[in-house]
Amino acid sequence: MQTSDNVERVMPRYYAQRAAEYERVFDRPHRQADIATLKAWLREQFAGRHVLEVATGTGFWLPQATADAASWLGTDLNPEVLALARDKPLDFGRVRFTRADAYALAAAVGPGPFDAAFAGLWFSHVPLSRRAAWVAQLLACPQPGARVVLLDNRYVECDSTPIARVDAEGNGFQRRQLSDGSTYEVLKNFPTAAEFEALLPGRRTEFRELDYFWTLVFEA
């Protein structure tokens, strides 16, 4: 059984090894309407803003999300995925990247001039016991009142990878196989609007569900 420490070791290895094939997940035809909606929505959310992105990954959302942003700092622990993000058609006068641990952002980026923060398809991998601490350290980076945007998968029966087991803390785990045949057990949680309200007391949260994704917007 994986502990939180084991999860932190497994996840970087998994995504480093999956980097070259990661974006195949976005090719599913039935998800294209949601993806098109989200790309346009992200462009609107960050127009004119200085954005800190957590867990950039391969940068799938970046061409649209950065299109009208004033500046963008993408962060990720894995150089393998950042190399792919740098190959995207981006304006590198406004967009830059740095390696950073998603659980230690301040040490890598400090309290910068950010008036927005973004994490796409990351929050579902945060262990339940670390959610509050992760949100707290994220909020220490942007300016007060900054816009925070989270985006992630919904669980859809017969479409999402099933949850293979649930640990004593309540975290779900999926078994995933890469094209080389290697298998990993990956932590994957599917939060609800009520969980975010409890996690962010006193803050107005805008939680929306699409067919295959959810979004959350709130102020730092």
C-alpha positions as CSV (number, residue, x, y, z in Angstrom):
1,M,0.0,0.0,0.0
2,Q,1.3,3.4,-0.9
3,T,2.0,6.1,1.7
4,S,2.0,9.8,0.9
5,D,5.8,9.6,0.5
6,N,5.5,6.8,-1.9
7,V,2.9,8.7,-4.0
8,E,5.3,11.6,-4.3
9,R,8.0,9.3,-5.6
10,V,5.8,7.4,-8.0
11,M,4.0,10.3,-9.6
12,P,7.1,12.1,-11.0
13,R,8.4,8.8,-12.4
14,Y,5.1,8.0,-14.0
15,Y,4.7,11.3,-15.7
16,A,8.3,11.5,-16.8
17,Q,7.9,8.1,-18.5
18,R,4.5,9.0,-19.9
19,A,5.6,12.4,-21.2
20,A,5.8,11.4,-24.9
21,E,2.4,9.8,-25.0
22,Y,0.6,11.9,-22.4
23,E,-1.4,14.1,-24.9
24,R,-3.1,11.0,-26.5
25,V,-5.6,11.2,-23.7
26,F,-7.0,14.4,-25.3
27,D,-7.6,12.7,-28.7
28,R,-10.8,11.0,-27.6
29,P,-13.5,12.2,-30.0
30,H,-16.3,12.4,-27.5
31,R,-14.3,14.9,-25.3
32,Q,-13.6,17.4,-28.1
33,A,-16.6,19.7,-27.3
34,D,-15.5,20.0,-23.7
35,I,-11.8,20.6,-24.7
36,A,-12.8,23.3,-27.2
37,T,-15.0,25.0,-24.5
38,L,-12.2,24.9,-22.0
39,K,-9.5,26.3,-24.3
40,A,-11.7,29.4,-25.1
41,W,-12.6,29.8,-21.5
42,L,-9.0,29.7,-20.3
43,R,-8.0,32.3,-22.7
44,E,-10.7,34.6,-21.2
45,Q,-9.8,33.8,-17.6
46,F,-6.2,34.9,-18.0
47,A,-6.4,37.8,-20.5
48,G,-4.2,40.6,-19.3
49,R,-3.0,38.7,-16.3
50,H,0.4,37.6,-14.9
51,V,-0.1,33.9,-14.4
52,L,1.7,31.3,-12.3
53,E,1.0,27.8,-13.5
54,V,1.4,24.7,-11.3
55,A,2.3,21.3,-12.9
56,T,2.5,22.6,-16.4
57,G,3.1,19.1,-17.8
58,T,3.5,18.9,-21.5
59,G,1.7,22.3,-21.9
60,F,-1.4,21.0,-23.6
61,W,-3.5,24.1,-22.6
62,L,-0.8,26.7,-23.1
63,P,-1.3,27.9,-26.7
64,Q,-4.8,29.1,-25.9
65,A,-4.4,29.9,-22.2
66,T,-1.4,32.1,-22.7
67,A,-2.7,33.8,-25.9
68,D,-3.8,37.1,-24.2
69,A,-1.9,36.8,-20.9
70,A,0.4,39.6,-19.9
71,S,3.0,37.0,-18.7
72,W,3.1,33.3,-17.8
73,L,5.4,31.2,-15.6
74,G,4.9,27.5,-16.1
75,T,6.3,25.2,-13.4
76,D,6.8,21.5,-13.2
77,L,9.1,19.1,-11.4
78,N,9.9,17.0,-14.5
79,P,12.3,18.3,-17.1
80,E,10.9,15.6,-19.5
81,V,7.5,17.3,-19.7
82,L,8.8,20.8,-19.6
83,A,10.9,20.0,-22.7
84,L,7.7,19.2,-24.5
85,A,5.9,22.3,-23.2
86,R,8.7,24.4,-24.7
87,D,8.0,22.9,-28.1
88,K,4.5,24.4,-28.1
89,P,3.9,27.4,-30.4
90,L,4.2,30.1,-27.7
91,D,5.2,33.7,-27.4
92,F,8.5,33.2,-25.4
93,G,8.7,37.0,-24.8
94,R,5.8,36.5,-22.3
95,V,6.0,32.8,-21.5
96,R,8.8,31.1,-19.5
97,F,9.3,27.9,-17.6
98,T,11.1,26.8,-14.4
99,R,11.4,23.6,-12.5
100,A,9.5,23.6,-9.3
101,D,8.0,21.2,-6.8
102,A,4.2,21.7,-6.7
103,Y,4.4,21.3,-2.9
104,A,7.2,23.9,-2.5
105,L,6.3,26.6,-4.9
106,A,7.4,29.6,-2.8
107,A,10.9,28.2,-2.6
108,A,11.1,28.1,-6.4
109,V,9.2,31.2,-7.5
110,G,8.7,33.4,-4.5
111,P,5.9,35.9,-4.1
112,G,6.1,37.2,-7.7
113,P,3.9,39.7,-9.5
114,F,1.2,37.1,-10.2
115,D,-2.4,38.1,-10.3
116,A,-3.6,34.7,-11.3
117,A,-2.7,31.0,-10.7
118,F,-3.6,27.9,-12.7
119,A,-3.4,24.2,-12.2
120,G,-4.8,21.9,-14.9
121,L,-5.3,18.2,-14.2
122,W,-3.2,18.4,-11.1
123,F,-5.5,18.7,-8.1
124,S,-6.9,15.2,-8.5
125,H,-3.4,13.9,-7.7
126,V,-3.1,15.7,-4.3
127,P,-3.6,13.3,-1.4
128,L,-6.6,14.3,0.8
129,S,-4.4,14.9,3.8
130,R,-2.3,17.4,1.8
131,R,-5.0,19.4,0.1
132,A,-5.2,22.2,2.7
133,A,-1.5,22.6,2.9
134,W,-1.2,22.6,-0.9
135,V,-3.8,25.3,-1.3
136,A,-2.2,27.4,1.5
137,Q,1.2,27.4,-0.1
138,L,-0.3,28.1,-3.5
139,L,-2.1,31.1,-2.1
140,A,1.2,32.5,-0.7
141,C,2.6,33.0,-4.2
142,P,0.1,35.3,-6.1
143,Q,-1.0,38.7,-4.9
144,P,-4.1,39.0,-2.6
145,G,-7.2,38.9,-4.7
146,A,-5.6,37.1,-7.5
147,R,-7.7,34.8,-9.6
148,V,-7.1,31.1,-9.0
149,V,-8.3,28.6,-11.6
150,L,-8.3,24.8,-11.2
151,L,-9.4,22.4,-13.9
152,D,-9.5,18.6,-13.8
153,N,-11.3,15.4,-14.8
154,R,-14.7,14.3,-13.7
155,Y,-15.3,10.6,-13.0
156,V,-17.5,9.3,-15.8
157,E,-18.6,5.7,-15.5
158,C,-17.5,3.5,-18.4
159,D,-15.2,6.2,-19.7
160,S,-12.8,7.1,-16.8
161,T,-10.2,4.6,-15.7
162,P,-11.8,2.8,-12.8
163,I,-10.7,3.3,-9.2
164,A,-8.9,0.0,-8.4
165,R,-8.7,0.6,-4.6
166,V,-9.3,3.2,-1.9
167,D,-6.8,3.6,0.9
168,A,-7.6,4.2,4.6
169,E,-7.5,7.9,4.1
170,G,-10.1,7.8,1.3
171,N,-7.7,8.4,-1.6
172,G,-8.6,6.5,-4.8
173,F,-6.0,4.8,-6.9
174,Q,-6.1,3.8,-10.6
175,R,-3.9,1.2,-12.3
176,R,-2.5,2.6,-15.5
177,Q,-0.4,0.9,-18.2
178,L,2.0,2.8,-20.5
179,S,2.7,1.8,-24.1
180,D,5.9,0.1,-23.1
181,G,3.9,-2.3,-20.9
182,S,5.0,-0.8,-17.5
183,T,2.2,-0.3,-15.0
184,Y,1.7,2.2,-12.2
185,E,-0.7,2.8,-9.4
186,V,-1.7,6.4,-9.6
187,L,-3.5,8.4,-7.0
188,K,-6.6,10.0,-8.5
189,N,-9.4,11.8,-6.5
190,F,-12.5,13.4,-7.9
191,P,-13.5,16.3,-5.6
192,T,-17.0,17.7,-5.2
193,A,-18.3,21.3,-4.9
194,A,-19.0,20.6,-1.2
195,E,-15.4,19.5,-0.6
196,F,-14.1,22.8,-2.1
197,E,-16.5,24.8,0.0
198,A,-15.1,23.1,3.1
199,L,-11.5,23.5,1.9
200,L,-12.0,27.2,1.2
201,P,-14.2,28.5,4.0
202,G,-15.3,32.1,3.6
203,R,-14.3,32.3,0.0
204,R,-16.7,32.5,-2.9
205,T,-16.1,29.5,-5.2
206,E,-17.4,29.0,-8.7
207,F,-17.5,25.3,-9.4
208,R,-18.7,24.1,-12.8
209,E,-19.1,20.6,-14.2
210,L,-18.8,19.9,-17.9
211,D,-19.4,16.4,-19.3
212,Y,-15.9,15.2,-18.7
213,F,-14.2,18.0,-16.7
214,W,-14.8,20.3,-13.8
215,T,-13.5,23.9,-13.2
216,L,-13.1,25.9,-10.1
217,V,-12.5,29.7,-9.8
218,F,-11.9,31.6,-6.6
219,E,-9.9,34.6,-5.3
220,A,-6.6,34.3,-3.4
